[in-house]
């Protein structure tokens, strides 16, 4: 396999080779389920599903972990707004909506789907180790990681410490207690009216980034192949994850490939819960088929920002129908290697799904015009199966296969 994947850490495409031969470990940052999920989440998880399926199609064993951040400021705020409704109930209701959306889009279920609240003990132990190493300090029940003590802090963002001071930093909390501007919380003291767990420092709860570090290490080990998420997580979340993980293990690198998908915008503005400019998958699926929406999502390269505008999905309806009609002609002939080679060339270039789809569209044109060679229909169906389309017989929830 000659797959080249772009690494945000190295700022270039690199030939993919897993840490352990024949095995791939992937951790993708999940949602914080304080509200409904939207098309931007689907953009990310469908693309990482394509990555996973492509690796599987190349004979690799893949362990895919996607977390759920079920304790943070937003979860607590929503609980209070709903007159103290238990956070677990809010989590489960919104998580069920997310899972339904991803099942409809035929996204394979994760091998492991960990909740942050199920890893409190491991988070406390990791935090205690960092304090013992003098890479973190406690102030009145809060514990902070010392960013300056990690010599490579800023490497993922290709920035100096001074550069990072200028960036927006949602983890820069408890300003009066921090010794330095970029120190970030590993553990925070909880007020009496908020959830908390007993620890050596206070009754409190974890900081944001330590949750993902601990869940990744717990389920995939101290060094992993791929860590994925939106480009909005580059700083501070993923920068902090590297600092924590490598400080805890003493091993470098924590992750070989940092892969970041672009942001989905609505009329030029990033789609987000805080802005309320959301397009919901479940609403779109009232009028179009899930595979049609999947096609729309992977028509944009995973690293590009996509700008959703009403009517775009309808505009690719003919391409979607063309693929379905051409696949319906597949029998059991040997697959055309010319078609597969065009597909592979595109996919091996950092999962260039738009280019792969263009090549497959030309194949479908030949099939439907009757001007094709034996095995082209079979190659088309097989390629679309790798891309996860249920109509092409891709396994997954849309075909009643809920296994990872």
C-alpha positions as CSV (number, residue, x, y, z in Angstrom):
1,X,0.0,0.0,0.0
2,X,1.4,3.4,-1.1
3,X,-1.0,5.5,0.9
4,X,0.3,9.0,1.6
5,X,-1.5,11.0,4.4
6,X,-1.1,14.6,5.3
7,X,0.4,15.1,8.8
8,X,-0.5,18.4,10.5
9,X,2.6,17.9,12.7
10,X,5.0,17.6,9.8
11,X,3.0,19.9,7.5
12,X,3.3,17.5,4.5
13,X,2.1,14.2,3.1
14,X,4.0,11.2,4.4
15,X,3.9,7.6,3.3
16,X,1.7,5.8,5.9
17,X,3.3,3.0,7.9
18,X,1.7,1.9,11.2
19,X,3.5,1.6,14.5
20,X,2.7,-2.2,14.5
21,X,2.9,-4.0,11.2
22,X,-0.6,-4.9,10.0
23,X,-2.4,-3.0,12.7
24,X,-3.7,0.6,12.8
25,X,-4.8,2.6,15.9
26,X,-7.1,5.5,15.3
27,X,-8.5,8.0,17.9
28,X,-11.0,10.5,16.7
29,X,-12.3,13.3,19.0
30,X,-16.0,12.9,19.6
31,X,-18.7,15.4,20.5
32,X,-19.7,17.0,23.7
33,X,-23.4,16.1,23.7
34,X,-24.9,19.1,25.4
35,X,-27.0,19.8,22.3
36,X,-28.0,18.3,19.0
37,X,-25.3,17.4,16.5
38,X,-25.2,18.8,13.0
39,X,-23.9,18.3,9.4
40,X,-20.5,19.5,10.4
41,X,-20.1,16.5,12.7
42,X,-21.3,14.2,9.9
43,X,-18.6,15.8,7.6
44,X,-15.9,14.8,10.0
45,X,-17.1,11.3,10.9
46,X,-18.0,10.3,7.4
47,X,-14.5,11.2,6.2
48,X,-12.8,9.3,9.0
49,X,-15.1,6.4,8.2
50,X,-13.8,6.4,4.6
51,X,-10.2,6.4,6.0
52,X,-11.1,3.4,8.2
53,X,-12.8,1.5,5.4
54,X,-9.9,2.2,3.0
55,X,-7.4,0.8,5.5
56,X,-9.6,-2.3,6.1
57,X,-9.9,-2.8,2.4
58,X,-6.1,-2.9,2.2
59,X,-6.0,-5.8,4.7
60,X,-5.1,-3.9,7.8
61,X,-6.6,-4.5,11.2
62,X,-8.0,-1.2,12.5
63,X,-8.9,-0.3,16.1
64,X,-11.0,2.8,16.0
65,X,-11.8,4.8,19.1
66,X,-14.2,7.7,19.3
67,X,-14.9,9.3,22.6
68,X,-17.8,11.2,24.2
69,X,-16.9,14.2,26.4
70,X,-19.8,14.0,28.8
71,X,-18.5,16.3,31.6
72,X,-17.6,19.9,30.9
73,X,-18.8,23.5,31.4
74,X,-21.4,23.3,28.6
75,X,-22.9,20.0,29.9
76,X,-23.2,21.6,33.4
77,X,-24.7,24.8,32.0
78,X,-27.4,23.0,30.0
79,X,-28.2,20.8,33.1
80,X,-28.7,24.0,35.2
81,X,-30.8,25.6,32.4
82,X,-33.0,22.5,32.4
83,X,-33.7,22.8,36.2
84,X,-31.1,20.2,37.2
85,X,-31.8,17.6,34.6
86,X,-29.2,14.9,35.1
87,X,-26.2,15.3,32.8
88,X,-26.4,11.5,31.9
89,X,-29.9,12.0,30.6
90,X,-28.9,15.0,28.4
91,X,-25.9,13.0,27.2
92,X,-27.9,9.9,26.3
93,X,-30.7,11.8,24.5
94,X,-28.3,13.8,22.3
95,X,-25.9,10.8,21.8
96,X,-28.9,8.7,20.6
97,X,-29.6,11.4,17.9
98,X,-25.9,11.4,16.8
99,X,-25.8,7.6,16.6
100,X,-29.0,7.5,14.6
101,X,-27.6,10.1,12.1
102,X,-24.3,8.2,11.7
103,X,-26.1,4.9,11.4
104,X,-28.3,6.3,8.6
105,X,-25.1,7.5,6.9
106,X,-23.7,4.0,7.2
107,X,-20.8,5.0,9.4
108,X,-19.2,2.0,11.0
109,X,-19.6,1.8,14.8
110,X,-16.4,2.5,16.8
111,X,-14.5,-0.5,18.3
112,X,-14.5,1.5,21.5
113,X,-16.8,4.4,22.4
114,X,-15.5,5.6,25.8
115,X,-17.2,8.2,28.0
116,X,-15.0,10.6,29.9
117,X,-16.9,10.0,33.1
118,X,-15.9,6.3,33.0
119,X,-12.2,7.3,33.2
120,X,-12.1,9.5,36.2
121,X,-9.8,7.2,38.2
122,X,-7.3,7.0,35.3
123,X,-7.4,10.8,34.9
124,X,-6.6,11.3,38.5
125,X,-3.7,8.9,38.3
126,X,-2.3,10.7,35.2
127,X,-2.7,14.1,36.9
128,X,-0.9,12.9,40.0
129,X,2.0,11.6,37.9
130,X,2.4,14.9,36.2
131,X,2.4,16.7,39.6
132,X,5.0,14.2,40.9
133,X,7.1,15.0,37.8
134,X,6.8,18.7,38.6
135,X,5.2,19.3,35.2
136,X,2.0,20.4,36.9
137,X,1.1,22.2,40.1
138,X,-1.9,22.6,42.4
139,X,-3.5,25.8,43.5
140,X,-6.5,25.8,45.8
141,X,-7.9,22.5,44.5
142,X,-7.1,23.2,40.8
143,X,-4.2,21.5,39.0
144,X,-2.4,23.1,36.0
145,X,0.0,21.7,33.4
146,X,3.1,23.9,32.9
147,X,3.1,24.4,29.1
148,X,6.6,25.9,29.1
149,X,8.0,22.7,30.7
150,X,7.2,20.8,27.5
151,X,10.0,21.8,25.1
152,X,8.0,21.0,22.0
153,X,4.9,22.9,23.0
154,X,3.7,24.6,19.8
155,X,5.1,22.1,17.4
156,X,1.8,20.9,16.1
157,X,0.7,24.4,15.3
158,X,4.2,25.4,14.0
159,X,4.2,28.2,16.5
160,X,6.4,29.6,19.3
161,X,5.1,30.0,22.8
162,X,4.8,33.7,22.1
163,X,2.8,33.0,19.0
164,X,0.4,30.9,20.9
165,X,-0.3,33.7,23.3
166,X,-2.0,35.6,20.5
167,X,-4.4,32.7,19.7
168,X,-7.9,32.3,21.0
169,X,-7.6,29.8,23.9
170,X,-10.8,28.3,25.4
171,X,-8.7,26.4,27.9
172,X,-7.2,29.5,29.5
173,X,-9.4,29.4,32.5
174,X,-8.8,30.4,36.1
175,X,-6.5,33.2,35.1
176,X,-5.9,34.4,38.7
177,X,-4.6,31.0,39.7
178,X,-2.4,30.2,36.7
179,X,1.3,31.0,37.0
180,X,1.8,31.4,33.3
181,X,-0.6,32.4,30.5
182,X,-0.7,29.0,28.7
183,X,-0.8,26.8,31.7
184,X,-4.0,24.7,31.4
185,X,-6.3,22.8,33.7
186,X,-5.8,19.1,34.4
187,X,-8.2,19.1,37.3
188,X,-10.7,21.8,38.5
189,X,-12.4,22.2,41.8
190,X,-16.2,21.9,41.6
191,X,-18.6,24.2,43.3
192,X,-21.0,22.5,45.7
193,X,-23.9,22.6,43.2
194,X,-21.9,21.0,40.4
195,X,-20.8,17.4,39.7
196,X,-17.5,16.3,41.1
197,X,-15.3,13.4,42.1
198,X,-13.0,13.1,45.1
199,X,-9.3,13.6,44.3
200,X,-6.1,14.4,46.2
201,X,-6.6,18.1,45.4
202,X,-10.4,18.7,45.7
203,X,-13.8,17.4,44.9
204,X,-13.7,18.3,41.3
205,X,-13.7,17.2,37.6
206,X,-11.2,16.8,34.8
207,X,-10.0,19.5,32.4
208,X,-10.8,19.0,28.8
209,X,-7.6,17.8,27.1
210,X,-6.6,15.3,29.8
211,X,-9.8,13.4,29.1
212,X,-8.8,12.6,25.5
213,X,-5.2,11.9,26.4
214,X,-6.2,9.3,29.0
215,X,-8.9,7.7,26.9
216,X,-6.5,7.4,24.0
217,X,-3.7,5.9,26.0
218,X,-6.1,3.6,27.9
219,X,-7.6,2.1,24.8
220,X,-4.8,2.3,22.2
221,X,-1.5,2.6,24.1
222,X,1.1,5.2,24.6
223,X,1.9,5.6,20.9
224,X,-0.8,5.6,18.2
225,X,-0.9,5.9,14.5
226,X,-3.6,8.4,13.7
227,X,-5.4,11.1,15.8
228,X,-8.2,12.8,14.1
229,X,-10.5,15.7,14.6
230,X,-11.6,19.1,13.3
231,X,-9.0,21.7,12.4
232,X,-10.5,23.9,15.2
233,X,-8.9,21.4,17.7
234,X,-5.3,22.1,16.6
235,X,-5.0,24.6,19.4
236,X,-5.2,24.2,22.3
237,X,-6.7,20.8,22.5
238,X,-4.4,18.7,20.4
239,X,-1.3,20.7,21.3
240,X,-2.1,20.0,24.9
241,X,-2.7,16.3,24.3
242,X,0.8,15.9,22.9
243,X,2.3,17.7,25.8
244,X,0.5,15.5,28.4
245,X,0.9,12.2,26.6
246,X,4.6,12.5,25.9
247,X,5.3,13.9,29.4
248,X,3.5,10.9,30.9
249,X,5.1,8.2,28.8
250,X,8.5,9.7,28.0
251,X,7.9,8.4,24.4
252,X,8.0,10.5,21.2
253,X,5.9,10.8,19.2
254,X,2.6,10.2,20.9
255,X,1.0,10.1,17.5
256,X,2.5,9.7,14.1
257,X,-0.3,11.2,11.9
258,X,-2.4,14.1,13.1
259,X,-5.2,14.4,10.6
260,X,-7.6,17.4,10.7
261,X,-10.7,17.8,8.7
262,X,-11.9,21.2,7.5
263,X,-14.8,23.1,8.9
264,X,-18.3,23.0,7.4
265,X,-19.6,26.5,6.9
266,X,-23.1,27.7,6.3
267,X,-23.1,30.6,3.8
268,X,-19.5,31.3,4.7
269,X,-19.8,31.1,8.5
270,X,-18.5,28.2,10.5
271,X,-21.4,25.9,11.6
272,X,-21.5,25.6,15.3
273,X,-23.9,25.1,18.2
274,X,-22.8,28.4,19.9
275,X,-23.8,30.4,16.8
276,X,-27.0,28.3,16.2
277,X,-26.5,28.2,12.5
278,X,-27.0,24.5,12.2
279,X,-28.1,22.2,9.4
280,X,-29.3,18.9,10.9
281,X,-28.7,15.6,9.2
282,X,-32.1,14.2,10.3
283,X,-33.8,17.1,8.6
284,X,-31.9,16.7,5.3
285,X,-32.8,12.9,5.4
286,X,-36.5,13.7,5.3
287,X,-36.1,14.6,1.6
288,X,-33.0,12.8,0.3
289,X,-31.5,9.3,0.7
290,X,-28.6,8.9,3.2
291,X,-26.2,7.7,0.5
292,X,-27.0,10.9,-1.5
293,X,-25.9,12.9,1.5
294,X,-22.8,10.8,2.0
295,X,-21.9,11.5,-1.6
296,X,-22.3,15.2,-1.0
297,X,-20.0,15.1,2.1
298,X,-17.1,13.2,0.4
299,X,-17.3,15.4,-2.7
300,X,-15.2,17.8,-0.7
301,X,-11.7,16.8,0.3
302,X,-11.5,16.1,4.0
303,X,-8.9,18.9,4.6
304,X,-10.9,21.6,2.9
305,X,-13.5,23.8,4.4
306,X,-16.9,23.1,2.9
307,X,-19.4,25.9,2.4
308,X,-23.0,24.5,2.6
309,X,-25.5,26.3,0.5
310,X,-29.1,25.3,-0.1
311,X,-29.4,23.5,-3.4
312,X,-25.9,22.0,-3.5
313,X,-27.1,18.5,-2.5
314,X,-29.8,18.5,-5.1
315,X,-27.2,19.5,-7.7
316,X,-25.4,16.2,-7.4
317,X,-28.6,14.1,-7.6
318,X,-27.8,13.1,-11.2
319,X,-24.3,11.8,-10.2
320,X,-25.8,9.9,-7.3
321,X,-28.5,8.3,-9.6
322,X,-25.8,7.5,-12.2
323,X,-23.7,5.6,-9.7
324,X,-26.7,3.6,-8.5
325,X,-27.8,2.7,-12.1
326,X,-24.3,1.7,-13.2
327,X,-23.7,-0.4,-10.0
328,X,-27.0,-2.2,-10.7
329,X,-25.4,-3.7,-13.8
330,X,-22.6,-5.4,-11.8
331,X,-22.5,-9.2,-12.0
332,X,-19.7,-11.5,-10.9
333,X,-17.0,-10.7,-13.5
334,X,-13.4,-10.2,-12.5
335,X,-12.8,-6.6,-11.5
336,X,-11.4,-4.2,-14.1
337,X,-7.9,-3.3,-12.8
338,X,-7.8,-0.2,-14.9
339,X,-10.8,1.2,-13.0
340,X,-9.4,0.2,-9.7
341,X,-6.0,1.7,-10.5
342,X,-7.5,5.1,-11.2
343,X,-9.5,4.9,-7.9
344,X,-6.4,3.7,-5.9
345,X,-4.2,6.5,-7.4
346,X,-6.7,9.1,-6.1
347,X,-7.2,7.5,-2.7
348,X,-3.6,6.9,-2.0
349,X,-3.0,10.7,-2.5
350,X,-4.2,11.7,1.0
351,X,-7.7,10.2,0.4
352,X,-8.6,12.5,-2.5
353,X,-12.2,11.5,-2.6
354,X,-13.3,14.2,-5.1
355,X,-10.7,12.9,-7.7
356,X,-11.7,9.3,-7.0
357,X,-15.4,10.2,-7.6
358,X,-14.5,12.0,-10.8
359,X,-12.8,8.8,-12.1
360,X,-15.7,6.7,-11.0
361,X,-18.1,9.1,-12.7
362,X,-16.3,8.5,-16.0
363,X,-16.5,4.8,-15.5
364,X,-20.3,5.0,-14.8
365,X,-20.7,7.1,-18.1
366,X,-19.0,4.3,-20.0
367,X,-21.2,1.6,-18.4
368,X,-24.5,3.4,-19.0
369,X,-23.5,4.2,-22.6
370,X,-22.7,0.5,-23.2
371,X,-19.1,1.4,-24.2
372,X,-17.3,-0.3,-21.3
373,X,-15.0,-3.3,-20.9
374,X,-15.8,-6.4,-18.9
375,X,-15.4,-5.9,-15.2
376,X,-15.9,-2.2,-15.1
377,X,-19.3,-2.4,-13.4
378,X,-17.8,-4.7,-10.8
379,X,-14.9,-2.4,-10.2
380,X,-17.2,0.6,-9.8
381,X,-19.4,-1.2,-7.3
382,X,-16.3,-2.4,-5.3
383,X,-14.8,1.1,-5.2
384,X,-18.1,2.6,-4.1
385,X,-18.3,-0.1,-1.4
386,X,-15.0,1.0,-0.1
387,X,-16.3,4.5,0.1
388,X,-19.1,3.2,2.3
389,X,-22.2,3.4,0.1
390,X,-24.9,1.1,1.3
391,X,-26.4,0.7,-2.2
392,X,-23.0,-0.7,-3.2
393,X,-23.3,-3.4,-0.5
394,X,-20.9,-1.7,2.0
395,X,-21.3,-3.3,5.4
396,X,-22.5,-1.1,8.2
397,X,-25.6,0.0,10.1
398,X,-27.5,1.0,7.0
399,X,-27.3,-2.7,5.9
400,X,-28.2,-3.9,9.5
401,X,-24.6,-4.6,10.4
402,X,-23.9,-2.8,13.7
403,X,-20.6,-4.5,14.4
404,X,-17.5,-2.3,14.6
